[in-house]
Structure formats: C-alpha cells, structure tokens
Amino acid sequence: MHDRAHIHVQAGGGGDGCLSFRREAHVPKGGPDGGDGARGGDVLLLCDDSLRDLEAFRRSSHFKAGRGGHGEGSLRHGADGETLELKVPPGTEVLVERDGARYDLVRPGQRAVVARGGSGGRGNKRFAGPTHQTPRFAERGLPGEETWLTLQLKLLADVGLIGLPNAGKSSLLSRLTRARPKVAGYPFTTLSPVLGTLQTETRQLVLADIPGLIEGASGGAGLGHEFLAHVERTQLLVHVLDLSPLDGSNPVDNHATVELELEHHDPRLAALPRILALSKADLVDAATAQAARRAWAQRLGPEVPVLITSSVTHAGVGELAAELVRRVPQRTDGGAAGAAETGKAGGPVPAELPDELAEHRVFRPAPPRAYTVRRTGEGSFSVSGEGVERLLARYDLDNEEALAHLERRLRGLGVLRALESEGFEPGDEVEIAGIAFDLDPSV
C-alpha cells in the first residue's frame, strides 16, 4: 500500500500575443489585428473514490499541464491550455510546498487547484489607440506556477484495530470481515494497513488493521510512525491485547506502550472511544480469561468495554461485532469518516468535524506593494519585486516600442516617483530584475 508520495507539478504557461497587421487587397493601410494568447492549464487534484492508495504516483513524479495557445493574425485568439486532473483517493492530505497551503480531500468529487496556469499575453490590437494606431509590439505569456506536493493518505475507516505486533489483529479482522490479511507467527506480518467491511442487516462499518506499534513508534521507530496517521480519522479504536504473550511480556506494560505512543502522536487519539479485546483466549483456561477480564474492567472503568475473543474458536467475535455497531454512530452523509463520537454513557457527542463539510470561498489579497526600491551605490539603484519582474517578462526588451510602453507602465506604477524619492537623477543606473535601464523621470 502506497500511502505517501512526493510529486512535482507545473501549470501550463500562457500563450504569447500576436504582432500582426491586416493585409488585404485594395486596403492600403491595414490596422493591427494580432490576437491574444490563451491562459495555461491549471493543475488540480480530484478526489476519486475508485482509488484506494497513491500507487499511481509511484512510477511518475513530474506532471505538467497544457500550455496556452499563441495568438494569431486576424484577431484569432489562442486556445486555453488543457487542465491537468490528478486523481487521489479519499482521505488524502496535500501540502503545497510553494506557499504552505494544505488541502484535505475526503469527499468524492472534491477538487483543489494546486498550481495555476500563467496568463496569456495581449496581441498588438490591444495597444492600438487614437495616438498610437500602429503598435509594433505584443505581450508574452507568463509561465505557470510550479511546486512540489507532499501527499499523505489517511484511511477513512470507522474502526481501527491497534496493538503490538502479533497481538492477533489480522486474525480478528479476518473473522469480523471478509478481508484476508496475511497471518503468520512472526512480528510485523502486516506491513501495510488492511481494510475490511463489517456487514450487518442495517449498515456497514469499515475496519482498518493498523500494523503493530512498538515503543518509540511516534518518534519513528518500527513501522508505527509511518502508519499512525491512519488511525486519526477513525471514530472508535479496538485495542487488541494478547492475554498470554509468548515472549513472556507483561500485558499491562504492553497495553501502556501502545496507549502512550498514540498520545505522543496526537493527543486527540487518546480521547477516542475504546474497546479492549483480549485476544487468543483459546491459549488460556476459561477461569484465567475471566479473571483477566474482571481485572481489566476494574482498571479501565465502565467507559471501556472489555471483551474476550478467540479467532480460532470464534469466541466473542459476534459480541465484538455487535458492540462495534452499537458504539459507532450512524452516519448521515454516506462518507467513511463520521461526525460524532460515542461518549462515556454510550450516547453521541459532537466531534471536531461537522457532519457536512463547509464550502469556503478564498479571497486572495493583492500584495501591499509590487516592488521595492533601494540605493545600491553612488548613482546606482535597484528595483525588485514579483510585480515588476512579471511586468518585464511580458515584453521584448529589444523592441524600442515595447521599452517605451514598459517605461510608461513603470511610471504608472509609481516606480519613477519612488526612485526620485530615493535621490535618483537622470543618468543614474537602475537595475530591474538583473537588467540595467536608462530611465529619465523628466520625460
């Protein structure tokens, strides 16, 4: 099971505007007719419930959306670049390294745009006016956003089976559901989480067999750190505890080890409802099993049911299934992640997540200023900032008309006034995005 992926995505660049003039018979002076370049395609993630893990990203880690088409003569605009849809399974968390944004895709059909395509350049027709009727320049398209994404899958299961290696979790899952996990007599037989469905007459529950936890799992020891995230979305935890471990360890210490690692990983997990399943009851006599049950019930209190189970004789399996159905609240949204938890008295109490996911509209405020002006030496200045750098990328700096238009744009942005306030005088050197300019504020 591939539950992690690190991929690079790049949105499509915008198409260039066209520099063109009409050429028709018997029309001595055709005007500009260059079309606009199109916008590049976005990269978006789509939550698809037909997927179960991130296997699709194992062989390929670089993805690129389509580029926007260039403008053409006769006012023909380019075609928008094709949007790239990357499908991920429900329960995928996404970290966008470019800006630190996080997305949590849990419902089929949810979308998240992680890289936006570059805008297209304008053709020379856009710059025609009463005082400049034949512009001989056009804009270039801007490149699309690119970034690395970290994807992590957290299973959407109702119930998580936790415990030490070889506690009997896989065997118990195979008796409760039709899942067929590998069962063997050595630690870490289960190397990845396994899902199974508990089917009753009225509902279904999704159970997850989480690989065995050991001491230090929350800090990265063993396999626990890698799979602890899969229990975060569950509504109920079944702690499977071996009644008589073959290695001679103390069940009380084993129980404390797992509970401590859960709390260290996420304190919220320590507050989830619990069921304690004392497994492998067929290896001890009935009196010993009942004595252990009473001792654990007294130790944990009435909030945690204690059941005796055996995957060999099927003892307690039906009782455990009934207890799971009773304690996991009924969902109303059809999703695998519920909205309520079972309280101390067995009744539902509000959980952190609402039953219906809220829809949000994101407003992207403009930066307070698109540039920064500073003196770099005697008679030399520097202008930096994403705004002016994007502006320079729009134009061919070898084109005199484009340079004149760029200077007008810089004056409109207030760059020349900002230079004058810093002591700029005609003849001083100005560097913008690594390119030297000869600007004259008096013109």
C-alpha positions, -999 to 999 in steps of 0.1 A, spaced: 0 0 0 15 33 -11 2 60 13 28 87 7 40 105 -25 62 134 -33 54 149 -67 63 180 -88 35 198 -107 38 226 -132 9 245 -146 9 255 -183 25 287 -195 3 314 -211 4 318 -249 21 348 -265 2 377 -280 5 381 -318 21 410 -336 2 413 -369 -13 438 -393 -41 434 -418 -30 427 -454 -60 430 -478 -62 438 -515 -71 474 -522 -67 483 -485 -35 505 -484 -33 508 -446 -44 478 -427 -46 482 -390 -33 459 -362 -51 426 -359 -29 405 -336 -49 381 -313 -43 374 -276 -25 344 -262 -45 320 -241 -42 311 -204 -22 280 -195 -39 250 -179 -42 246 -142 -31 215 -122 -59 203 -98 -64 173 -76 -96 154 -78 -109 131 -50 -119 98 -67 -135 70 -46 -124 44 -71 -88 47 -59 -76 31 -27 -39 43 -24 -13 65 -41 1 38 -64 -4 60 -95 24 83 -83 49 55 -77 64 54 -112 59 90 -122 66 121 -101 66 150 -126 33 163 -141 27 193 -164 -5 209 -176 -10 221 -212 4 254 -225 -20 281 -237 -21 286 -275 -4 317 -290 -25 344 -306 -26 347 -344 -34 373 -370 -70 383 -380 -78 386 -343 -76 349 -337 -70 341 -300 -52 311 -287 -69 281 -271 -67 277 -234 -43 251 -221 -57 217 -211 -63 214 -173 -44 185 -157 -65 165 -133 -46 142 -109 -69 117 -91 -63 109 -55 -82 85 -31 -105 99 -4 -85 107 28 -56 123 10 -39 153 27 -19 176 5 9 200 14 18 226 -12 54 235 -6 53 267 -26 31 286 -1 24 261 27 -12 256 18 -29 224 30 -59 205 14 -78 177 29 -97 157 3 -122 134 20 -153 135 -2 -156 121 -37 -157 150 -63 -138 175 -41 -112 195 -61 -82 216 -52 -62 238 -76 -26 234 -65 -9 253 -95 -25 280 -116 -17 284 -152 1 315 -165 -20 343 -181 -17 349 -218 -2 379 -235 -22 405 -253 -18 410 -291 -9 443 -306 -45 451 -314 -50 457 -276 -25 486 -276 -39 505 -306 -54 539 -297 -60 574 -312 -24 585 -305 -7 551 -313 -26 535 -341 1 510 -352 17 494 -322 46 471 -332 48 450 -301 28 424 -282 29 408 -248 44 375 -239 26 349 -219 37 343 -183 49 309 -170 26 287 -149 31 281 -112 52 251 -103 57 234 -69 64 202 -51 34 185 -34 36 161 -4 6 137 -5 -3 116 25 -32 91 27 -51 87 59 -76 59 57 -112 67 61 -122 39 84 -148 38 112 -129 15 135 -91 10 139 -75 -22 153 -44 -13 172 -20 -33 193 15 -47 195 29 -69 167 14 -104 168 -14 -94 191 -40 -110 168 -53 -80 150 -52 -96 115 -68 -128 126 -96 -109 143 -102 -88 112 -104 -119 90 -132 -132 114 -151 -100 115 -150 -93 78 -141 -110 45 -107 -94 44 -78 -118 40 -47 -102 56 -16 -123 58 -15 -142 92 18 -156 105 36 -162 137 63 -135 134 63 -98 142 53 -73 115 35 -98 94 12 -69 84 34 -44 66 6 -20 55 -29 -12 67 -56 -36 56 -93 -26 52 -123 -49 58 -161 -43 58 -183 -55 86 -217 -61 71 -248 -62 92 -285 -62 83 -288 -24 87 -254 -9 80 -217 -13 70 -186 -5 91 -151 -1 76 -124 -17 98 -87 -9 95 -60 -33 107 -31 -10 116 4 -25 116 18 -33 151 30 -4 172 61 -7 193 77 16 219 90 47 202 67 44 172 55 80 175 92 90 171 98 69 140 107 35 154 95 4 136 65 8 113 43 27 137 53 63 128 45 56 91 10 43 98 -1 60 130 -18 86 107 -43 60 95 -60 59 129 -66 97 130 -99 96 112 -114 66 130 -143 71 154 -135 41 176 -103 22 184 -102 -15 193 -71 -22 214 -63 -59 207 -42 -73 236 -27 -107 238 -39 -125 270 -7 -145 273 22 -133 251 46 -160 240 75 -137 247 66 -136 284 60 -98 284 35 -82 308 1 -74 292 -2 -44 314 31 -30 301 21 -39 265 -12 -20 268 6 11 283 31 11 255 6 13 227 -16 39 245 14 61 252 25 61 216 -10 71 204 -10 100 229 25 111 218 15 111 181 -17 130 186 -34 138 219 -68 136 202 -63 99 197 -61 94 234 -96 109 237 -112 85 211 -136 58 225 -120 24 231 -129 -12 232 -104 -37 247 -104 -71 230 -84 -97 250 -73 -120 222 -61 -156 219 -84 -168 247 -81 -203 234 -45 -204 247 -56 -200 284 -82 -217 305 -116 -200 310 -110 -191 346 -78 -172 338 -95 -154 309 -125 -143 331 -101 -132 358 -82 -111 334 -114 -96 321 -125 -85 355 -91 -71 363 -90 -50 331 -126 -38 336 -117 -26 370 -85 -9 357 -101 9 328 -135 17 343 -170 14 328 -162 37 298 -142 9 281 -159 -24 274 -136 -54 278 -143 -85 257 -127 -119 255 -121 -131 219 -106 -160 201 -100 -161 163 -96 -199 165 -128 -207 183 -147 -176 172 -155 -169 208 -165 -133 215 -163 -123 178 -201 -119 175 -202 -99 207 -174 -77 195 -192 -71 162 -224 -61 180 -205 -38 203 -189 -20 173 -223 -15 156 -237 -1 189 -209 23 197 -201 37 162 -227 63 155 -248 61 123 -235 84 95 -259 106 75 -235 118 48 -225 83 34 -188 90 40 -164 68 58 -155 95 83 -183 101 107 -192 132 126 -199 121 161 -181 101 188 -195 78 214 -194 95 248 -189 80 283 -225 69 285 -226 55 250 -245 84 235 -233 105 206 -214 137 214 -201 163 188 -168 156 173 -143 180 158 -155 178 122 -191 188 112 -213 163 95 -214 185 64 -182 200 52 -185 237 48 -178 254 15 -154 283 16 -146 310 -9 -109 320 -8 -101 357 -14 -65 364 -25 -55 399 -13 -31 417 -35 4 424 -21 7 458 -4 33 469 -30 46 452 -61 82 464 -59 109 476 -36 134 504 -44 168 507 -28 201 525 -34 229 501 -41 257 526 -45 267 560 -57 245 567 -87 230 532 -88 196 519 -77 178 486 -77 141 478 -81 130 443 -71 96 426 -66 74 400 -81 52 426 -97 78 444 -117 96 411 -126 64 397 -141 59 430 -159 94 428 -175 87 392 -185 58 404 -207 78 424 -232 106 420 -257 133 444 -243 150 445 -277 119 462 -291 120 500 -288 82 504 -288 79 477 -261 105 495 -240 87 528 -243 54 511 -233 72 494 -204 85 528 -191 50 542 -192 38 512 -172 66 517 -146 57 554 -144 21 544 -138 30 520 -111 49 548 -93 84 533 -97 99 565 -111 84 586 -82 98 561 -58 133 563 -74 132 601 -72 123 599 -35 155 579 -30 176 605 -47 176 592 -83 188 617 -110 188 613 -148 219 594 -159 220 571 -128 219 534 -133 188 515 -125 187 477 -123 154 459 -125 153 421 -123 190 420 -132 186 442 -163 201 478 -165 178 506 -176 184 542 -186 153 559 -172 145 596 -173 117 607 -149 115 641 -165 103 627 -199 
